[in-house]
Amino acid sequence: MKKVAIAATAAFLVSGPALAGPDEDNLIINDEQQMVTETAAPAHLENVKTIYSGWRFRTDETQALQLDDFDNPAMIFVDQAMDLFNTVDGSEGKSCASCHEGPEQFAGLSATMPKVMNGKLTTMEDFINGHRAEAMGAEPWKWSGADMQAMVALIGLQSRGMPMNVAIDGEAAPYWEQGKEMYYTRYGQLELSCANCHEDNYGMMIRADHLSQGQINGFPTYRLKQAKLISRHNRFRGCIRDTRAHTFAEGSDEFRALELYVASRSNGLSVETPAVRQ
């Protein structure tokens, strides 16, 4: 059985022609905002010396969609989130705008998420639903629902261009260690870990896709194949499912820890939210 799994894994990874690493294009948004898409790896990474944005692994056509906000299909959802920001909801008769002058107040927040708040590892989705419950008396949004991911994108946009700077020490340390263990754990019939694809084989083809390092500094990202914003946990779930394993739920403690670890691998890259991927 193990030999079969290894053979399947090999076929899975080399099903397309091998390619060189990421291209050398520069990401400058709206002809004015330079993104850092390549930088020295954070000190905690042992097997990677340089980190690259997923943008560097996409086709020229997909890359071009992120160069101008008028061409970026994700900005439609950002506009929708701006309407939601001003919409009264819940038993308290409040909107986000009732407490915050504008989303600009959240500049820098996404660059540091997830983080430990009140003793709990908190993602942006947790942060939003917490405010909806406490300040608005409103029902929580679904994790990968359109309203939730639109709002995550709107808040993330306020940090665009800022370097990812996720804390991994102090109260965050045990969650980070849990996420790291998950990253290197082999799952499913194919016996693949996150590292097998995104650390050992980035730059290669997997079926029809060019493997990136799996950085999440651009999430939520607009995926052309699904024509909508995709959450980080949605991609985690999809990747584990592709190993032919039972996966964890979006919003689970396991995926929160994995998000912290993977986000820390992006430290130093620019926040690109909302990015465009294939």
ChimeraX commands (.cxc) that place a marker at each C-alpha (Angstrom):
marker #1 position 0.00,0.00,0.00 radius 0.5
marker #1 position 2.83,2.42,0.85 radius 0.5
marker #1 position 4.52,1.78,-2.51 radius 0.5
marker #1 position 1.23,2.55,-4.27 radius 0.5
marker #1 position 0.90,5.80,-2.35 radius 0.5
marker #1 position 4.46,6.84,-3.20 radius 0.5
marker #1 position 3.92,6.07,-6.87 radius 0.5
marker #1 position 0.68,8.07,-6.88 radius 0.5
marker #1 position 2.42,10.97,-5.20 radius 0.5
marker #1 position 5.19,11.00,-7.79 radius 0.5
marker #1 position 2.69,11.01,-10.64 radius 0.5
marker #1 position 0.71,13.76,-8.91 radius 0.5
marker #1 position 3.73,16.04,-8.76 radius 0.5
marker #1 position 5.24,15.48,-12.19 radius 0.5
marker #1 position 2.09,15.33,-14.26 radius 0.5
marker #1 position 3.19,18.45,-16.12 radius 0.5
marker #1 position 6.55,19.74,-17.40 radius 0.5
marker #1 position 9.03,20.91,-14.77 radius 0.5
marker #1 position 9.42,24.67,-14.71 radius 0.5
marker #1 position 11.97,27.05,-13.29 radius 0.5
marker #1 position 11.18,29.02,-10.18 radius 0.5
marker #1 position 9.09,32.19,-9.95 radius 0.5
marker #1 position 9.31,34.81,-12.68 radius 0.5
marker #1 position 11.09,38.12,-12.18 radius 0.5
marker #1 position 8.20,40.50,-12.80 radius 0.5
marker #1 position 7.50,43.37,-10.40 radius 0.5
marker #1 position 4.06,43.91,-8.89 radius 0.5
marker #1 position 3.22,47.60,-8.90 radius 0.5
marker #1 position -0.47,48.27,-8.27 radius 0.5
marker #1 position -2.15,51.23,-9.94 radius 0.5
marker #1 position 1.27,52.33,-11.24 radius 0.5
marker #1 position 2.16,53.62,-7.78 radius 0.5
marker #1 position 2.17,50.98,-5.04 radius 0.5
marker #1 position 5.20,48.69,-5.12 radius 0.5
marker #1 position 4.65,45.26,-3.56 radius 0.5
marker #1 position 7.45,43.22,-2.04 radius 0.5
marker #1 position 7.03,39.85,-3.76 radius 0.5
marker #1 position 10.48,38.45,-2.95 radius 0.5
marker #1 position 12.48,38.78,0.24 radius 0.5
marker #1 position 14.70,36.87,2.64 radius 0.5
marker #1 position 12.87,34.12,4.47 radius 0.5
marker #1 position 11.95,34.71,8.13 radius 0.5
marker #1 position 14.59,33.43,10.56 radius 0.5
marker #1 position 12.31,30.61,11.75 radius 0.5
marker #1 position 12.26,28.93,8.32 radius 0.5
marker #1 position 14.93,26.23,8.19 radius 0.5
marker #1 position 14.60,24.94,4.63 radius 0.5
marker #1 position 13.87,28.06,2.58 radius 0.5
marker #1 position 16.21,31.02,2.07 radius 0.5
marker #1 position 13.95,33.24,-0.05 radius 0.5
marker #1 position 10.18,33.63,0.02 radius 0.5
marker #1 position 8.02,34.58,-2.97 radius 0.5
marker #1 position 4.47,35.82,-3.35 radius 0.5
marker #1 position 2.11,33.47,-5.15 radius 0.5
marker #1 position 1.68,36.24,-7.72 radius 0.5
marker #1 position 5.14,35.42,-9.07 radius 0.5
marker #1 position 3.98,31.93,-10.10 radius 0.5
marker #1 position 0.90,32.94,-12.08 radius 0.5
marker #1 position 0.50,33.43,-15.83 radius 0.5
marker #1 position 1.04,36.87,-17.36 radius 0.5
marker #1 position -2.71,37.19,-17.95 radius 0.5
marker #1 position -3.57,36.48,-14.32 radius 0.5
marker #1 position -0.79,38.72,-13.04 radius 0.5
marker #1 position -2.11,41.60,-15.13 radius 0.5
marker #1 position -5.48,41.52,-13.35 radius 0.5
marker #1 position -3.81,42.54,-10.11 radius 0.5
marker #1 position -1.91,45.49,-11.56 radius 0.5
marker #1 position -4.90,47.83,-11.62 radius 0.5
marker #1 position -7.86,47.94,-9.27 radius 0.5
marker #1 position -10.19,48.62,-12.19 radius 0.5
marker #1 position -9.21,45.26,-13.68 radius 0.5
marker #1 position -9.13,43.33,-10.40 radius 0.5
marker #1 position -12.40,41.34,-10.20 radius 0.5
marker #1 position -12.10,41.13,-6.41 radius 0.5
marker #1 position -12.74,44.86,-6.06 radius 0.5
marker #1 position -16.43,44.27,-6.83 radius 0.5
marker #1 position -16.66,42.42,-3.51 radius 0.5
marker #1 position -14.72,45.15,-1.72 radius 0.5
marker #1 position -17.34,47.63,-2.94 radius 0.5
marker #1 position -20.08,45.35,-1.64 radius 0.5
marker #1 position -18.32,45.22,1.74 radius 0.5
marker #1 position -18.28,49.00,1.87 radius 0.5
marker #1 position -22.09,48.90,1.61 radius 0.5
marker #1 position -22.18,46.28,4.38 radius 0.5
marker #1 position -19.96,48.48,6.52 radius 0.5
marker #1 position -22.69,51.11,6.48 radius 0.5
marker #1 position -25.66,48.72,6.82 radius 0.5
marker #1 position -27.50,48.53,10.14 radius 0.5
marker #1 position -27.89,44.96,11.37 radius 0.5
marker #1 position -28.73,43.21,14.64 radius 0.5
marker #1 position -30.66,43.95,17.79 radius 0.5
marker #1 position -28.60,47.04,18.71 radius 0.5
marker #1 position -29.55,48.94,15.57 radius 0.5
marker #1 position -25.92,49.59,14.64 radius 0.5
marker #1 position -23.65,49.24,11.64 radius 0.5
marker #1 position -19.86,48.99,11.54 radius 0.5
marker #1 position -19.88,52.71,10.75 radius 0.5
marker #1 position -21.68,53.40,14.03 radius 0.5
marker #1 position -18.43,52.68,15.89 radius 0.5
marker #1 position -15.78,53.22,13.22 radius 0.5
marker #1 position -15.36,56.29,11.01 radius 0.5
marker #1 position -14.25,54.08,8.14 radius 0.5
marker #1 position -12.36,50.90,7.28 radius 0.5
marker #1 position -9.18,53.00,7.18 radius 0.5
marker #1 position -9.10,52.65,10.97 radius 0.5
marker #1 position -8.06,49.04,10.49 radius 0.5
marker #1 position -4.85,49.86,8.60 radius 0.5
marker #1 position -2.13,47.46,9.68 radius 0.5
marker #1 position -4.41,44.92,11.35 radius 0.5
marker #1 position -4.40,42.28,8.61 radius 0.5
marker #1 position -0.61,42.31,8.50 radius 0.5
marker #1 position -0.54,40.97,12.07 radius 0.5
marker #1 position -3.36,38.41,11.89 radius 0.5
marker #1 position -4.03,35.89,13.23 radius 0.5
marker #1 position -3.04,36.92,16.74 radius 0.5
marker #1 position -3.92,36.02,20.31 radius 0.5
marker #1 position -6.69,38.23,21.70 radius 0.5
marker #1 position -8.17,37.72,25.15 radius 0.5
marker #1 position -6.31,34.43,25.46 radius 0.5
marker #1 position -7.60,32.97,22.18 radius 0.5
marker #1 position -5.99,32.66,18.77 radius 0.5
marker #1 position -8.13,35.00,16.68 radius 0.5
marker #1 position -8.44,35.19,12.91 radius 0.5
marker #1 position -9.96,38.07,10.99 radius 0.5
marker #1 position -13.19,36.11,10.64 radius 0.5
marker #1 position -13.32,35.68,14.42 radius 0.5
marker #1 position -12.64,39.40,14.86 radius 0.5
marker #1 position -15.48,40.39,12.53 radius 0.5
marker #1 position -18.03,38.00,14.01 radius 0.5
marker #1 position -17.01,39.03,17.52 radius 0.5
marker #1 position -17.76,42.66,16.73 radius 0.5
marker #1 position -21.04,41.72,15.08 radius 0.5
marker #1 position -22.13,39.84,18.19 radius 0.5
marker #1 position -20.88,42.25,20.87 radius 0.5
marker #1 position -21.48,45.66,19.30 radius 0.5
marker #1 position -24.34,44.98,16.89 radius 0.5
marker #1 position -26.20,42.02,18.39 radius 0.5
marker #1 position -26.09,40.51,14.92 radius 0.5
marker #1 position -25.94,36.91,13.75 radius 0.5
marker #1 position -22.51,35.58,12.79 radius 0.5
marker #1 position -21.56,35.33,9.15 radius 0.5
marker #1 position -20.54,31.99,7.66 radius 0.5
marker #1 position -16.76,31.58,7.49 radius 0.5
marker #1 position -16.47,31.41,3.70 radius 0.5
marker #1 position -19.72,33.24,3.01 radius 0.5
marker #1 position -19.75,36.06,0.50 radius 0.5
marker #1 position -20.43,38.78,3.10 radius 0.5
marker #1 position -17.69,37.56,5.42 radius 0.5
marker #1 position -14.96,37.27,2.80 radius 0.5
marker #1 position -15.94,40.60,1.26 radius 0.5
marker #1 position -15.49,42.26,4.66 radius 0.5
marker #1 position -12.20,40.42,5.26 radius 0.5
marker #1 position -11.02,41.76,1.90 radius 0.5
marker #1 position -12.13,45.31,2.68 radius 0.5
marker #1 position -10.27,45.30,5.99 radius 0.5
marker #1 position -7.26,43.59,4.41 radius 0.5
marker #1 position -7.11,46.22,1.68 radius 0.5
marker #1 position -6.33,48.83,4.34 radius 0.5
marker #1 position -3.02,47.04,4.99 radius 0.5
marker #1 position -2.08,46.53,1.34 radius 0.5
marker #1 position 1.60,47.21,0.79 radius 0.5
marker #1 position 2.50,46.77,4.46 radius 0.5
marker #1 position 4.84,43.89,5.37 radius 0.5
marker #1 position 3.37,40.80,6.96 radius 0.5
marker #1 position 4.43,40.78,10.60 radius 0.5
marker #1 position 2.72,37.92,12.43 radius 0.5
marker #1 position 3.88,37.30,16.01 radius 0.5
marker #1 position 4.90,33.73,16.83 radius 0.5
marker #1 position 6.25,34.15,20.36 radius 0.5
marker #1 position 4.63,34.63,23.76 radius 0.5
marker #1 position 1.01,33.52,23.90 radius 0.5
marker #1 position 1.12,32.66,20.19 radius 0.5
marker #1 position 3.96,30.14,20.52 radius 0.5
marker #1 position 1.97,26.97,21.33 radius 0.5
marker #1 position -0.48,27.65,18.49 radius 0.5
marker #1 position 2.42,28.28,16.12 radius 0.5
marker #1 position 4.06,25.00,17.11 radius 0.5
marker #1 position 0.78,23.17,16.49 radius 0.5
marker #1 position 0.48,24.77,13.06 radius 0.5
marker #1 position 4.07,23.91,12.20 radius 0.5
marker #1 position 3.50,20.26,13.12 radius 0.5
marker #1 position 0.44,20.20,10.83 radius 0.5
marker #1 position 2.42,21.78,7.98 radius 0.5
marker #1 position 4.92,18.92,8.00 radius 0.5
marker #1 position 2.42,16.11,8.67 radius 0.5
marker #1 position 1.62,13.82,5.75 radius 0.5
marker #1 position -2.10,13.38,5.14 radius 0.5
marker #1 position -4.31,11.08,3.11 radius 0.5
marker #1 position -3.79,8.22,0.72 radius 0.5
marker #1 position -1.19,10.27,-1.17 radius 0.5
marker #1 position 0.80,10.83,2.03 radius 0.5
marker #1 position 1.47,14.48,1.22 radius 0.5
marker #1 position 2.18,17.32,3.62 radius 0.5
marker #1 position 1.94,21.05,2.91 radius 0.5
marker #1 position 5.75,21.10,2.78 radius 0.5
marker #1 position 5.93,18.40,0.11 radius 0.5
marker #1 position 4.29,20.73,-2.39 radius 0.5
marker #1 position 5.00,24.26,-1.19 radius 0.5
marker #1 position 8.50,23.84,0.24 radius 0.5
marker #1 position 10.05,20.88,-1.59 radius 0.5
marker #1 position 8.52,21.28,-5.05 radius 0.5
marker #1 position 7.48,24.91,-5.61 radius 0.5
marker #1 position 8.13,25.92,-9.20 radius 0.5
marker #1 position 7.05,22.49,-10.46 radius 0.5
marker #1 position 3.78,21.71,-12.20 radius 0.5
marker #1 position 1.04,19.85,-10.36 radius 0.5
marker #1 position -1.51,18.79,-12.94 radius 0.5
marker #1 position -2.14,22.08,-14.77 radius 0.5
marker #1 position -1.07,24.39,-11.95 radius 0.5
marker #1 position 2.30,25.99,-11.25 radius 0.5
marker #1 position 3.13,25.24,-7.60 radius 0.5
marker #1 position 3.82,28.30,-5.49 radius 0.5
marker #1 position 5.19,28.47,-1.96 radius 0.5
marker #1 position 1.64,28.62,-0.67 radius 0.5
marker #1 position 1.99,32.09,0.83 radius 0.5
marker #1 position -1.29,33.57,2.10 radius 0.5
marker #1 position -0.41,37.29,2.18 radius 0.5
marker #1 position -2.95,37.96,-0.60 radius 0.5
marker #1 position -6.00,36.27,0.95 radius 0.5
marker #1 position -8.88,36.32,0.63 radius 0.5
marker #1 position -8.01,35.86,-3.01 radius 0.5
marker #1 position -10.20,35.93,-6.09 radius 0.5
marker #1 position -9.81,32.56,-7.83 radius 0.5
marker #1 position -10.67,32.68,-11.51 radius 0.5
marker #1 position -11.73,29.01,-11.58 radius 0.5
marker #1 position -14.34,29.67,-8.87 radius 0.5
marker #1 position -15.18,33.29,-9.76 radius 0.5
marker #1 position -15.35,34.42,-6.14 radius 0.5
marker #1 position -13.29,35.31,-3.09 radius 0.5
marker #1 position -11.76,32.29,-1.39 radius 0.5
marker #1 position -10.82,32.18,2.29 radius 0.5
marker #1 position -7.60,30.80,3.70 radius 0.5
marker #1 position -9.39,27.94,5.42 radius 0.5
marker #1 position -11.21,27.07,2.20 radius 0.5
marker #1 position -7.85,26.53,0.52 radius 0.5
marker #1 position -6.51,24.55,3.47 radius 0.5
marker #1 position -9.54,22.29,3.30 radius 0.5
marker #1 position -9.17,21.85,-0.44 radius 0.5
marker #1 position -5.48,21.00,-0.23 radius 0.5
marker #1 position -5.98,18.36,2.44 radius 0.5
marker #1 position -8.94,16.95,0.54 radius 0.5
marker #1 position -6.71,16.64,-2.54 radius 0.5
marker #1 position -4.44,14.30,-0.59 radius 0.5
marker #1 position -7.51,12.05,-0.31 radius 0.5
marker #1 position -7.82,12.58,3.41 radius 0.5
marker #1 position -10.60,13.57,5.76 radius 0.5
marker #1 position -10.11,17.28,6.30 radius 0.5
marker #1 position -10.76,19.72,9.13 radius 0.5
marker #1 position -13.62,22.22,9.20 radius 0.5
marker #1 position -13.26,25.88,8.33 radius 0.5
marker #1 position -12.90,27.78,11.59 radius 0.5
marker #1 position -11.57,24.73,13.43 radius 0.5
marker #1 position -8.83,25.13,16.02 radius 0.5
marker #1 position -6.58,23.06,13.75 radius 0.5
marker #1 position -6.97,25.45,10.82 radius 0.5
marker #1 position -6.55,28.49,13.07 radius 0.5
marker #1 position -3.17,27.12,14.18 radius 0.5
marker #1 position -2.21,26.23,10.61 radius 0.5
marker #1 position -3.17,29.73,9.48 radius 0.5
marker #1 position -0.88,31.27,12.08 radius 0.5
marker #1 position 2.07,29.13,11.00 radius 0.5
marker #1 position 1.53,29.65,7.27 radius 0.5
marker #1 position 0.99,33.39,7.74 radius 0.5
marker #1 position 4.29,33.57,9.61 radius 0.5
marker #1 position 6.02,32.04,6.59 radius 0.5
marker #1 position 4.94,35.20,4.71 radius 0.5
marker #1 position 6.55,37.62,7.18 radius 0.5
marker #1 position 8.30,40.31,5.15 radius 0.5
marker #1 position 6.13,40.01,2.02 radius 0.5
marker #1 position 3.63,42.76,1.30 radius 0.5
marker #1 position -0.03,42.31,2.09 radius 0.5
marker #1 position -1.64,42.01,-1.37 radius 0.5
marker #1 position -5.27,41.62,-0.32 radius 0.5
marker #1 position -7.30,41.09,-2.41 radius 0.5
marker #1 position -5.06,39.08,-4.74 radius 0.5
marker #1 position -6.02,37.29,-7.96 radius 0.5
marker #1 position -5.07,33.67,-8.58 radius 0.5
marker #1 position -6.00,31.00,-11.14 radius 0.5
marker link #1:1,2 radius 0.2
marker link #1:2,3 radius 0.2
marker link #1:3,4 radius 0.2
marker link #1:4,5 radius 0.2
marker link #1:5,6 radius 0.2
marker link #1:6,7 radius 0.2
marker link #1:7,8 radius 0.2
marker link #1:8,9 radius 0.2
marker link #1:9,10 radius 0.2
marker link #1:10,11 radius 0.2
marker link #1:11,12 radius 0.2
marker link #1:12,13 radius 0.2
marker link #1:13,14 radius 0.2
marker link #1:14,15 radius 0.2
marker link #1:15,16 radius 0.2
marker link #1:16,17 radius 0.2
marker link #1:17,18 radius 0.2
marker link #1:18,19 radius 0.2
marker link #1:19,20 radius 0.2
marker link #1:20,21 radius 0.2
marker link #1:21,22 radius 0.2
marker link #1:22,23 radius 0.2
marker link #1:23,24 radius 0.2
marker link #1:24,25 radius 0.2
marker link #1:25,26 radius 0.2
marker link #1:26,27 radius 0.2
marker link #1:27,28 radius 0.2
marker link #1:28,29 radius 0.2
marker link #1:29,30 radius 0.2
marker link #1:30,31 radius 0.2
marker link #1:31,32 radius 0.2
marker link #1:32,33 radius 0.2
marker link #1:33,34 radius 0.2
marker link #1:34,35 radius 0.2
marker link #1:35,36 radius 0.2
marker link #1:36,37 radius 0.2
marker link #1:37,38 radius 0.2
marker link #1:38,39 radius 0.2
marker link #1:39,40 radius 0.2
marker link #1:40,41 radius 0.2
marker link #1:41,42 radius 0.2
marker link #1:42,43 radius 0.2
marker link #1:43,44 radius 0.2
marker link #1:44,45 radius 0.2
marker link #1:45,46 radius 0.2
marker link #1:46,47 radius 0.2
marker link #1:47,48 radius 0.2
marker link #1:48,49 radius 0.2
marker link #1:49,50 radius 0.2
marker link #1:50,51 radius 0.2
marker link #1:51,52 radius 0.2
marker link #1:52,53 radius 0.2
marker link #1:53,54 radius 0.2
marker link #1:54,55 radius 0.2
marker link #1:55,56 radius 0.2
marker link #1:56,57 radius 0.2
marker link #1:57,58 radius 0.2
marker link #1:58,59 radius 0.2
marker link #1:59,60 radius 0.2
marker link #1:60,61 radius 0.2
marker link #1:61,62 radius 0.2
marker link #1:62,63 radius 0.2
marker link #1:63,64 radius 0.2
marker link #1:64,65 radius 0.2
marker link #1:65,66 radius 0.2
marker link #1:66,67 radius 0.2
marker link #1:67,68 radius 0.2
marker link #1:68,69 radius 0.2
marker link #1:69,70 radius 0.2
marker link #1:70,71 radius 0.2
marker link #1:71,72 radius 0.2
marker link #1:72,73 radius 0.2
marker link #1:73,74 radius 0.2
marker link #1:74,75 radius 0.2
marker link #1:75,76 radius 0.2
marker link #1:76,77 radius 0.2
marker link #1:77,78 radius 0.2
marker link #1:78,79 radius 0.2
marker link #1:79,80 radius 0.2
marker link #1:80,81 radius 0.2
marker link #1:81,82 radius 0.2
marker link #1:82,83 radius 0.2
marker link #1:83,84 radius 0.2
marker link #1:84,85 radius 0.2
marker link #1:85,86 radius 0.2
marker link #1:86,87 radius 0.2
marker link #1:87,88 radius 0.2
marker link #1:88,89 radius 0.2
marker link #1:89,90 radius 0.2
marker link #1:90,91 radius 0.2
marker link #1:91,92 radius 0.2
marker link #1:92,93 radius 0.2
marker link #1:93,94 radius 0.2
marker link #1:94,95 radius 0.2
marker link #1:95,96 radius 0.2
marker link #1:96,97 radius 0.2
marker link #1:97,98 radius 0.2
marker link #1:98,99 radius 0.2
marker link #1:99,100 radius 0.2
marker link #1:100,101 radius 0.2
marker link #1:101,102 radius 0.2
marker link #1:102,103 radius 0.2
marker link #1:103,104 radius 0.2
marker link #1:104,105 radius 0.2
marker link #1:105,106 radius 0.2
marker link #1:106,107 radius 0.2
marker link #1:107,108 radius 0.2
marker link #1:108,109 radius 0.2
marker link #1:109,110 radius 0.2
marker link #1:110,111 radius 0.2
marker link #1:111,112 radius 0.2
marker link #1:112,113 radius 0.2
marker link #1:113,114 radius 0.2
marker link #1:114,115 radius 0.2
marker link #1:115,116 radius 0.2
marker link #1:116,117 radius 0.2
marker link #1:117,118 radius 0.2
marker link #1:118,119 radius 0.2
marker link #1:119,120 radius 0.2
marker link #1:120,121 radius 0.2
marker link #1:121,122 radius 0.2
marker link #1:122,123 radius 0.2
marker link #1:123,124 radius 0.2
marker link #1:124,125 radius 0.2
marker link #1:125,126 radius 0.2
marker link #1:126,127 radius 0.2
marker link #1:127,128 radius 0.2
marker link #1:128,129 radius 0.2
marker link #1:129,130 radius 0.2
marker link #1:130,131 radius 0.2
marker link #1:131,132 radius 0.2
marker link #1:132,133 radius 0.2
marker link #1:133,134 radius 0.2
marker link #1:134,135 radius 0.2
marker link #1:135,136 radius 0.2
marker link #1:136,137 radius 0.2
marker link #1:137,138 radius 0.2
marker link #1:138,139 radius 0.2
marker link #1:139,140 radius 0.2
marker link #1:140,141 radius 0.2
marker link #1:141,142 radius 0.2
marker link #1:142,143 radius 0.2
marker link #1:143,144 radius 0.2
marker link #1:144,145 radius 0.2
marker link #1:145,146 radius 0.2
marker link #1:146,147 radius 0.2
marker link #1:147,148 radius 0.2
marker link #1:148,149 radius 0.2
marker link #1:149,150 radius 0.2
marker link #1:150,151 radius 0.2
marker link #1:151,152 radius 0.2
marker link #1:152,153 radius 0.2
marker link #1:153,154 radius 0.2
marker link #1:154,155 radius 0.2
marker link #1:155,156 radius 0.2
marker link #1:156,157 radius 0.2
marker link #1:157,158 radius 0.2
marker link #1:158,159 radius 0.2
marker link #1:159,160 radius 0.2
marker link #1:160,161 radius 0.2
marker link #1:161,162 radius 0.2
marker link #1:162,163 radius 0.2
marker link #1:163,164 radius 0.2
marker link #1:164,165 radius 0.2
marker link #1:165,166 radius 0.2
marker link #1:166,167 radius 0.2
marker link #1:167,168 radius 0.2
marker link #1:168,169 radius 0.2
marker link #1:169,170 radius 0.2
marker link #1:170,171 radius 0.2
marker link #1:171,172 radius 0.2
marker link #1:172,173 radius 0.2
marker link #1:173,174 radius 0.2
marker link #1:174,175 radius 0.2
marker link #1:175,176 radius 0.2
marker link #1:176,177 radius 0.2
marker link #1:177,178 radius 0.2
marker link #1:178,179 radius 0.2
marker link #1:179,180 radius 0.2
marker link #1:180,181 radius 0.2
marker link #1:181,182 radius 0.2
marker link #1:182,183 radius 0.2
marker link #1:183,184 radius 0.2
marker link #1:184,185 radius 0.2
marker link #1:185,186 radius 0.2
marker link #1:186,187 radius 0.2
marker link #1:187,188 radius 0.2
marker link #1:188,189 radius 0.2
marker link #1:189,190 radius 0.2
marker link #1:190,191 radius 0.2
marker link #1:191,192 radius 0.2
marker link #1:192,193 radius 0.2
marker link #1:193,194 radius 0.2
marker link #1:194,195 radius 0.2
marker link #1:195,196 radius 0.2
marker link #1:196,197 radius 0.2
marker link #1:197,198 radius 0.2
marker link #1:198,199 radius 0.2
marker link #1:199,200 radius 0.2
marker link #1:200,201 radius 0.2
marker link #1:201,202 radius 0.2
marker link #1:202,203 radius 0.2
marker link #1:203,204 radius 0.2
marker link #1:204,205 radius 0.2
marker link #1:205,206 radius 0.2
marker link #1:206,207 radius 0.2
marker link #1:207,208 radius 0.2
marker link #1:208,209 radius 0.2
marker link #1:209,210 radius 0.2
marker link #1:210,211 radius 0.2
marker link #1:211,212 radius 0.2
marker link #1:212,213 radius 0.2
marker link #1:213,214 radius 0.2
marker link #1:214,215 radius 0.2
marker link #1:215,216 radius 0.2
marker link #1:216,217 radius 0.2
marker link #1:217,218 radius 0.2
marker link #1:218,219 radius 0.2
marker link #1:219,220 radius 0.2
marker link #1:220,221 radius 0.2
marker link #1:221,222 radius 0.2
marker link #1:222,223 radius 0.2
marker link #1:223,224 radius 0.2
marker link #1:224,225 radius 0.2
marker link #1:225,226 radius 0.2
marker link #1:226,227 radius 0.2
marker link #1:227,228 radius 0.2
marker link #1:228,229 radius 0.2
marker link #1:229,230 radius 0.2
marker link #1:230,231 radius 0.2
marker link #1:231,232 radius 0.2
marker link #1:232,233 radius 0.2
marker link #1:233,234 radius 0.2
marker link #1:234,235 radius 0.2
marker link #1:235,236 radius 0.2
marker link #1:236,237 radius 0.2
marker link #1:237,238 radius 0.2
marker link #1:238,239 radius 0.2
marker link #1:239,240 radius 0.2
marker link #1:240,241 radius 0.2
marker link #1:241,242 radius 0.2
marker link #1:242,243 radius 0.2
marker link #1:243,244 radius 0.2
marker link #1:244,245 radius 0.2
marker link #1:245,246 radius 0.2
marker link #1:246,247 radius 0.2
marker link #1:247,248 radius 0.2
marker link #1:248,249 radius 0.2
marker link #1:249,250 radius 0.2
marker link #1:250,251 radius 0.2
marker link #1:251,252 radius 0.2
marker link #1:252,253 radius 0.2
marker link #1:253,254 radius 0.2
marker link #1:254,255 radius 0.2
marker link #1:255,256 radius 0.2
marker link #1:256,257 radius 0.2
marker link #1:257,258 radius 0.2
marker link #1:258,259 radius 0.2
marker link #1:259,260 radius 0.2
marker link #1:260,261 radius 0.2
marker link #1:261,262 radius 0.2
marker link #1:262,263 radius 0.2
marker link #1:263,264 radius 0.2
marker link #1:264,265 radius 0.2
marker link #1:265,266 radius 0.2
marker link #1:266,267 radius 0.2
marker link #1:267,268 radius 0.2
marker link #1:268,269 radius 0.2
marker link #1:269,270 radius 0.2
marker link #1:270,271 radius 0.2
marker link #1:271,272 radius 0.2
marker link #1:272,273 radius 0.2
marker link #1:273,274 radius 0.2
marker link #1:274,275 radius 0.2
marker link #1:275,276 radius 0.2
marker link #1:276,277 radius 0.2
marker link #1:277,278 radius 0.2
view
